[in-house]
Amino acid sequence: SWPRWLGEREVWASPNSRGNRPAAERYSSTAKTLNLVALILGVLAIISSVVIIAVSLALY
C-alpha cells in the first residue's frame, strides 16, 4: 500500500482538492503509525540478533 499512500499524499498536496484533505491526513497518520511499528520491529530484530550472536559466542 506504499504507492497508494504516495498517490494519496500527492492528492493532499494539490490545492484544488480540499475535500480529500481529512482522508489524506488520516492516511498519513496511519503511515506514521506503520513507520513506528516498522522502526520498533527493526530495533527488536537488531537486539535479538545481537543477543543470539552473544549467546552463540558464549557457548563456544
RALINBEL-V852597 format. One record per run of one state. SS is the DSSP state (h for helix, s for strand, l for the rest). FROM is the first residue (numbers start at 1). TO is the last residue. If there is no record, write none. Layout:
SS_FROM_TO, SS_FROM_TO
//
This chain:
l_1_1, h_2_13, l_14_20, h_21_59, l_60_60
//
